[in-house]
Amino acid sequence: MKHFFSTFALGVFAFFIIATSANAVVVDMRTVPMTLGTDSLSFDANGISVTARGYHAEYNSGTDAMTVYGPFTTSEVASTPSFSYPAFGRVTQLGPPDTIISGLMLYTLQDLGQSDNDSFQAGFQPGFDNALCGSSTTAPGCTGPVFPSIQFALFSFDTPVNVLQVIVDDVSNFGRAIWTAGGATAPDLSQDFRTAFGGFDFRSSVDDAGDGPFTHTFAPLQSIQYLAVGTPFDASLVDAGADLGGVPRGESLIQFYLEGLNITPVPVPAAVWLFGSGLLSLIGIARRKKTA
């Protein structure tokens, strides 16, 4: 009977470990039910509570500053593409040949406090994008100095997770290169971008496929509770020696909808190991008594 109890207890413990360390959660941003706050989207990912917010960052080589704007107002889901997209929200577009183009997006065409307007810079088009003027300030809509600009989403999780993949879809056949950054504590976005994300673990992933959905797979971001996903800076706009705080330089015209995340809960909390070690100790004591 004691042998049966020992075997059963170890089986239960092993099952608990497997159950808590496996089962990746693939969150589909296109379909998961979301609660809209003033400046956030909240949803449940198989028991993990997730909140998402949208931000816009700009680098000014003249002052070597990188200002963060946001979080931006959240609006209802948009089903018809237009320049009245929500500032931060979810969009669904039925496009030829009957394919769904949808996901989280950000649209920040508004005065963010720069010396020129935002036309043809990050925010002019729906989706997450970077500056759209390239190195030219004479293109239509570029009426002044072009600020190197990027957009990103910041996710917070109510429990530590590992992030393995990010799924995006292109907008108007533009690129889908991304960067991701994970951390255990919330970044203070009232500070310079590089300071706010100074302790974060960055990953960079290029777009190496054709049009349509693309899954970025990278070395896992482990035991994080905050995840940023954004576009790289246009390399033609940023000084070669500039410190971008981990954000890569890339081509211009990066633009995507954020469709999904592949996450796993951090396996086996310390309390479970404590339970297991205690259980094994009891089994050892029982066996010693039996042989005495």
C-alpha positions, 0 to 999 in steps of 0.5 A, spaced: 500 500 500 505 504 501 509 503 495 502 504 491 501 511 495 509 513 493 508 511 486 501 515 485 504 521 489 510 521 484 505 520 478 501 526 480 507 530 481 510 529 475 503 530 471 503 537 475 510 539 472 508 537 465 501 540 465 505 547 468 511 547 463 507 545 456 501 547 452 504 553 449 498 558 448 497 561 441 493 568 442 490 570 435 489 577 435 484 577 430 479 573 434 480 573 441 475 577 445 477 583 447 475 589 453 476 596 450 479 601 456 480 608 454 487 607 452 488 599 452 485 592 450 485 587 455 484 579 453 484 572 456 490 567 453 488 561 456 488 563 463 493 569 462 490 576 463 494 580 457 493 588 456 496 591 450 497 599 449 500 602 443 506 607 443 510 612 438 517 613 439 521 618 435 529 619 435 532 626 434 539 626 432 540 633 433 539 632 441 540 624 441 533 624 444 528 618 443 521 621 446 515 616 447 508 618 445 502 614 448 499 610 450 494 612 445 486 612 445 483 605 444 477 605 439 472 600 437 474 595 432 474 597 424 471 593 419 472 598 413 479 601 411 480 608 411 483 614 414 478 614 420 482 607 423 482 607 431 488 610 434 489 603 437 485 597 436 483 592 432 482 592 424 478 586 420 479 587 412 476 582 407 480 583 401 482 579 395 482 573 394 477 573 400 483 573 405 482 576 411 487 582 413 487 583 420 490 584 427 492 590 432 494 596 429 496 603 431 494 610 427 497 616 430 496 621 425 496 627 429 500 633 432 505 629 437 509 636 438 514 636 433 516 642 429 513 639 423 507 635 421 506 627 421 505 626 414 508 620 411 512 619 418 510 613 422 503 613 424 501 616 417 498 609 415 494 604 419 498 598 422 505 599 426 510 602 421 516 607 421 518 613 418 515 613 410 519 619 407 526 615 407 532 620 406 528 625 402 524 632 405 522 634 399 517 628 398 509 630 398 507 631 405 514 632 408 514 639 409 520 639 414 525 635 418 524 627 418 524 625 425 526 617 425 520 614 427 517 607 430 511 604 433 510 599 438 505 595 442 506 594 449 503 587 452 503 586 460 502 579 463 499 577 470 504 572 470 511 570 467 511 567 460 516 565 455 515 568 448 517 564 442 513 567 436 510 573 433 505 573 428 504 579 423 501 580 416 503 586 411 499 592 410 499 594 402 505 589 401 510 593 405 515 589 409 514 586 416 521 586 419 520 587 427 524 587 434 521 584 440 523 586 447 522 583 454 522 584 461 520 583 468 518 590 470 514 595 467 518 600 463 517 607 465 515 610 458 516 618 461 523 617 460 527 616 454 526 610 450 533 607 451 533 608 459 526 605 459 528 599 456 535 599 458 534 592 462 530 589 457 532 583 452 531 585 445 530 580 439 531 582 432 527 578 426 527 580 419 522 579 414 525 574 409 518 571 405 513 574 401 507 577 402 501 575 407 502 572 414 509 571 417 511 568 423 517 571 427 521 565 431 526 567 435 530 565 441 525 565 447 524 571 451 524 568 458 520 569 464 518 576 462 511 580 464 512 585 459 513 585 451 514 590 446 513 589 439 515 594 434 518 596 427 525 598 426 528 605 425 529 607 417 537 606 417 537 612 412 534 617 417 539 614 423 546 616 424 550 610 424 553 611 431 547 612 434 545 608 440 538 606 439 537 602 445 537 595 442 532 597 436 535 595 430 536 599 423 532 597 417 529 599 411 523 604 410 516 602 409 515 597 414 508 596 416 504 590 419 498 588 423 500 584 429 496 578 428 498 573 434 503 571 439 506 564 441 507 564 449 508 559 454 507 560 462 513 559 466 514 552 468 513 550 475 513 555 480 518 555 486 512 552 491 511 546 486 518 544 487 518 545 494 512 541 494 515 536 490 521 536 495 517 535 501 513 529 498 520 525 496 522 526 503 516 523 506 517 517 501 524 517 503 522 517 510 517 511 509 522 507 506 527 507 511 522 506 516 520 500 512 527 497 512 528 498 519 
